[in-house]
Every structure is written in structure tokens, then in C-alpha cells.
Amino acid sequence: MNTKSSAIAEGLEAPYYIAQFATQPGPSQDRDADAIGRMIRLAVRAEGFLGLETVNRDDGTAAMQSYWSNLETLDRWKLACDRMLAESCDIKSWYHTFDLKVTRIERHPLFKWIRRAA
């Protein structure tokens, strides 16, 4: 299975929030990709947006993680996405399944591989 990914979220400092959106494709994968594209465009223009990462697999499964400075701006983005999807089409006809999870990151330790001298 091939996977395509992109990332523009680097250098984040805790605390911050992550909105994780994952889908299983519905009958129209083109519309699915278009909806995710519009969600991304809404995010990058939104106040409090810190970055995002996406993954798309050959089977149509897609995932997106967007990073936010606070919960209020994340909620405003989610409402804008809900409105956009409601105006475009019935979301149930787009995705077989979809899921949105929100997580607060309190600590973001960096682990580095330390090579021991031989």
C-alpha cells in the first residue's frame, strides 16, 4: 500500500491542541479530497492555526492533524468546516466513516538518538 504524506508543522511548543481528522472513503473519493482540501484552506487562514500534517493512502483512507494555539480558535475552525460541509453536500454521502478527535499537548519532549562511542 502506498502512502503520501505532507507536513508543515514544525517547531511547536507546548501547550497546544491537535485536531485529528480521519476518513474512510465514501462513493465519491474526488469529493472527499475536495472537502479535505477546503478544510485545510480554512485552517491555514484561521487565527490560532500552527500547522498541519496529512496522510493519504491508495485505498482512499485519509488523515489530517491540524495544530492550534488554543481550543477557542480550533472550535471556530471546526464550526466553519461544519458549515462548509453542510452547504456543499450531506457529509454522510461523502464518507463511509469519519472521526474527529481533539487532544491537548501539555509536554512535547524531544528524544534524540545518542550514538555511543565504540
Backbone as a ProteinNet text record, in pm:
[ID]
protein_1_A
[PRIMARY]
MNTKSSAIAEGLEAPYYIAQFATQPGPSQDRDADAIGRMIRLAVRAEGFLGLETVNRDDGTAAMQSYWSNLETLDRWKLACDRMLAESCDIKSWYHTFDLKVTRIERHPLFKWIRRAA
[TERTIARY]
83.6	0	89.4	61	136.8	73.1	157.3	111.5	179.4	99.7	154.7	130.5	231.2	213.5	278.7	232.4	293.3	290	384.5	391.1	439	368.3	415.9	412.2	407.8	402.6	537.8	616.3	747.5	769.3	849.8	888.5	776.8	681.2	571	617.6	568.4	600	471.8	472.8	355.6	330.2	206.9	89.2	27	-36.3	-111.9	-214.8	-302.7	-408.6	-388.9	-432.2	-430.1	-572.2	-617	-742.7	-704.8	-744.6	-712.9	-839.1	-834.4	-948.8	-909.6	-988.2	-959.7	-1085.9	-1070.7	-1185.3	-1161.2	-1269.7	-1274.7	-1357.5	-1316.8	-1382.9	-1527.2	-1606.5	-1744	-1746.9	-1864.3	-1876.7	-1801.8	-1770.7	-1704.9	-1574.3	-1463.4	-1334.1	-1290.1	-1331.8	-1296	-1356.8	-1482.6	-1546.6	-1482	-1441.8	-1372.6	-1245.9	-1164.5	-1039.1	-1066.2	-1171.2	-1206.8	-1246.4	-1322.6	-1364.9	-1245.1	-1153.2	-1034.3	-950.4	-939.6	-867.7	-928.2	-1061.2	-1126.7	-1108.4	-1107.9	-1081.3	-940.9	-845.5	-708	-700.2	-766.3	-763.6	-825.8	-933.2	-992.9	-895.3	-823.7	-730.8	-616.3	-552.3	-432.2	-461.8	-588.4	-626.3	-678.1	-694.7	-759.8	-661.5	-712.7	-635.5	-607.4	-489.5	-454.4	-401.4	-401.7	-350.5	-198.6	-141.3	3.4	68.4	-7.5	48.8	-38.5	2.1	-74.5	11.3	-39.9	20	-93.2	-69.6	-171.4	-111.5	-196.7	-158.9	-274.6	-243.7	-342.2	-289.6	-372.2	-331.3	-402.5	-346.4	-405.2	-548.8	-585	-720.3	-822.9	-779.6	-870.5	-877.5	-817.8	-814.8	-728.9	-777.7	-703.7	-705.3	-600.2	-593	-526.8	-571.2	-513.7	-502.5	-389.9	-371.8	-343.5	-427.6	-400.2	-368.2	-279.4	-227	-275.4	-318.1	-383.2	-327.9	-321.7	-268.1	-364.8	-496.3	-594.2	-722.4	-802.6	-925.2	-1030.5	-1036.2	-1137.3	-1119.2	-995.7	-974.6	-995	-960	-986.9	-1137.1	-1216.1	-1362.2	-1421.2	-1368	-1417.8	-1388.3	-1269.1	-1235.5	-1330	-1355.8	-1445.6	-1585.5	-1635.5	-1767.3	-1768.6	-1660.4	-1651.3	-1650.6	-1580.8	-1579.8	-1718.6	-1786.2	-1921.6	-2013.7	-2006.2	-2090.1	-2056.2	-1926.6	-1883.5	-1933.4	-1920.8	-1966.6	-2117.7	-2190	-2336.2	-2385	-2317.6	-2356.9	-2323.7	-2217.3	-2171.3	-2254.6	-2279.8	-2348.3	-2364.7	-2447.2	-2465.3	-2337.4	-2272.3	-2143.3	-2156.5	-2274.2	-2289.9	-2276.4	-2304.6	-2288.9	-2143.4	-2059.2	-1919.5	-1833.2	-1846.5	-1755.6	-1829.4	-1764.8	-1818.6	-1809.8	-1693.8	-1677.4	-1584	-1604	-1510.9	-1505.9	-1396.2	-1373.4	-1291.3	-1328.1	-1250.3	-1222.4	-1094.6	-1052.4	-971.4	-987.6	-911.3	-828.5	-700.9	-607.2	-531.1	-511.2	-426.8	-289.5	-186.8	-49.8	6.9	37.5	93.4	245.3	306.1	451.4	483.6	592.4	635.1	786.3	827	971.8	1032.4	1152.3	1225.3	1323.1	1310.8	1402.5	1503.3	1630.6	1735.6	1809.6	1846	1925.1	2068.3	2123.2	2260.4	2346.3	2440.9	2529.5	2645	2666.1	2778.2	2905.1	3012.3	3142.9	3180.4	3237.1	3275.9	3406.3
-116.2	0	124.2	215.5	339.6	444.9	529.6	636.7	765.3	872	1004	1089.3	1165.8	1249.8	1384.8	1480.8	1613.1	1668.9	1755.4	1813.7	1957.7	2046.1	2183.4	2224.9	2126.7	2154.2	2120.6	2222.5	2200.7	2305.3	2271.1	2367.3	2407.7	2320.3	2352.8	2347.4	2440	2440.9	2424.2	2330	2301.6	2419.4	2438.3	2358.3	2402.5	2306.6	2333.2	2221.5	2237.3	2139.7	2077.5	1952.3	1881.2	1837.8	1868.9	1815.5	1706.5	1582.7	1468.2	1428.5	1434.9	1402	1285.4	1177.9	1059.7	1015.8	963.4	920.9	785.6	716.1	602.6	653.1	625.1	685.6	640.8	732	702.9	676.4	691.3	660	756.5	876.9	974.9	1022.5	957.1	994.4	1133.7	1177.7	1312.9	1418	1398.4	1493.6	1488	1368.5	1355.5	1440	1425.4	1500.4	1649.9	1689.4	1830.9	1886.9	1809.7	1855.5	1872.6	1776.9	1788.1	1907.4	1929.4	2045.7	2175.6	2184.4	2305.3	2320.6	2209.7	2216.1	2269.8	2227.2	2274.9	2424.3	2467.8	2610.7	2695.9	2646.8	2719.2	2726.5	2616.9	2612.8	2711	2710.8	2792.9	2942.2	2980.5	3122.2	3159.2	3061	3084.7	3134.6	3219.9	3265.1	3144.3	3137	3029.2	2904.6	2899.4	2783.8	2780.7	2663.2	2649.4	2563.9	2474.9	2387.6	2265.6	2179.7	2057.8	1951.1	1828.7	1712.4	1632.4	1577.5	1496.2	1365	1264.4	1134.2	1087.2	1041.9	984.7	851.7	748	615.2	581.5	485.1	443.1	394.5	339.2	285.8	396.5	523.4	634.4	681.4	605.5	645.9	772.3	868.9	993.9	1033.8	1103.3	1155.4	1292.4	1379.5	1512.6	1547.6	1602.7	1656.5	1805	1886.7	2030.4	2072.3	2169.1	2212.5	2354.5	2377.5	2502.9	2556.3	2688.4	2750.9	2744.3	2737.6	2731.5	2664.8	2622.9	2549.3	2636.3	2764	2852	2867	2885.3	2900.2	2766.9	2656.4	2525	2504.9	2542.1	2528.7	2615	2737.2	2824.4	2763	2703.3	2635.7	2517.9	2439.2	2324.4	2369.6	2477.6	2530.1	2574.9	2640.4	2683.3	2561.9	2454.5	2331.1	2268.1	2263.7	2208.3	2283.4	2418.1	2499.4	2472	2466.7	2442.1	2307	2203.9	2070.6	2065.2	2132.7	2133.1	2203.9	2311.6	2385.1	2307.3	2228.7	2158.4	2035.3	1953.7	1826.8	1756.8	1655.8	1574	1495.4	1521.5	1456.9	1304.4	1251.9	1106	1041.6	1117.7	1061.7	1067.8	1141.2	1153.8	1045.2	1024.1	934.8	812.5	698.2	577.9	595.5	636.7	672.1	791.5	873.2	981.4	1002.4	1058.6	1073.1	1199.6	1275.9	1393.2	1381.9	1386.1	1382.6	1507.7	1561.3	1678.4	1638.9	1675.1	1640.9	1765.8	1782.9	1891.3	1832.7	1893.6	1851.5	1940.2	1879.2	1951.3	1959.1	1849.1	1842.8	1784.1	1827.6	1777.5	1755.8	1652.7	1630.8	1582.5	1621.5	1579.1	1470.4	1356	1246	1239	1238.4	1228.9	1097.6	1040.8	919.3	958.1	898.8	928.9	808.4	829.6	721.5	710.2	590.4	567.3	541	591.9	567.2	420.9	364.1	221.5	201.4
0	0	0	-90.5	-97.2	-8.6	50.4	137.2	95.3	83.2	54.8	178.1	217.7	334.8	312.5	388.6	385.3	526.1	556.1	689.5	681.1	750	763.8	910.4	998.4	1142.1	1204	1228.1	1288.8	1396.5	1495.2	1596.9	1691.6	1715.3	1805.4	1950.2	2029.4	2171.9	2252	2345.5	2428.6	2522.6	2562.5	2529.2	2396.8	2328.3	2206.6	2189.9	2091.8	2065.9	1928.6	1917.9	1790.3	1757.7	1635.5	1583	1483.7	1513.2	1428	1353.2	1220.4	1135.8	1047.3	1050.7	969.4	897.5	774.8	695.5	630.8	608.6	517.4	399.7	276.4	161.6	144.9	92.3	52.4	-96.8	-158.1	-300.2	-392.8	-346.9	-432	-369.4	-404.2	-347.3	-390.9	-510.5	-555.2	-463.6	-424.9	-333.6	-196.1	-152.1	-23.3	-23.2	-127.8	-136.9	-143.6	-214.6	-224.2	-88	-11.5	121.7	214.1	213	297.2	252.6	123.5	72.9	122.6	123.6	173.4	324.1	397.7	542.4	568.3	486.9	501.3	470	361.6	327.2	437.3	498.6	611.3	728.7	753.5	867	850	733.9	717.3	723.3	703	712.4	850.8	938.3	1067.3	1172.5	1259.5	1375.8	1464.7	1522.3	1614	1547.1	1413	1339.8	1348.7	1381.4	1396.6	1288	1224.4	1121.5	1100.9	1006.8	983.5	919.9	926.7	862.8	801	681.2	614.6	567.3	557.7	502.3	416	292.9	201.3	151.5	161	116	-14.5	-87.2	-214.8	-201	-85.2	-67.2	-38.9	-40.5	-17.8	125.8	217.6	357	369.1	446.3	463.5	610.1	650.6	786.8	782.6	872.1	882.3	1029.1	1068	1202.7	1186.7	1248.8	1248.5	1390.8	1403	1531.9	1560.3	1686.3	1724.1	1854.8	1865.7	1986.6	2103.3	2074.3	2183.1	2134.6	2228.6	2197.9	2129.7	2164.5	2107	1955.7	1910	1765.9	1693.6	1757	1699.4	1683.4	1785.2	1777.3	1666.5	1648.4	1540.3	1404.4	1388.5	1263.2	1238.7	1343.6	1329.3	1288.1	1347	1308.1	1162.4	1118.6	978.5	885.6	925	845.7	841.8	956.4	961.5	866	867.3	778.3	632.2	601.3	464.4	415.1	495.9	456.3	443.4	533.6	528.1	401.6	362.5	241.8	115.1	118.8	-0.7	-31.6	71	49.4	183.2	184.9	304.2	331.1	443.9	474.4	478.4	514.6	521.4	383.8	277.3	143.2	97	167.8	128.1	188.9	318.3	388.7	440.9	428	490.7	641.9	689.4	831.1	840.1	941.5	969	1119	1163.8	1307.2	1330.5	1432.4	1472.2	1620.5	1655	1795.2	1823.8	1944.4	1987	2108.1	2104.1	2210.8	2253.2	2383.6	2433.6	2465.3	2412.1	2437.2	2547.2	2659.6	2774.2	2767.5	2722.6	2710.3	2574.8	2518.6	2388.9	2395.4	2469.6	2484.1	2353	2329.9	2211.6	2251.8	2188.2	2215.1	2101.3	2135.3	2034.7	2052.7	1941.3	1942.5	1974.3	2076	2114.7	2078.7	1992.5	1948	2045.5	2096.2	2189	2109.9	2163.2	2100.3	2117.5	2012.2	2016.3	2088.6
[MASK]
++++++++++++++++++++++++++++++++++++++++++++++++++++++++++++++++++++++++++++++++++++++++++++++++++++++++++++++++++++++

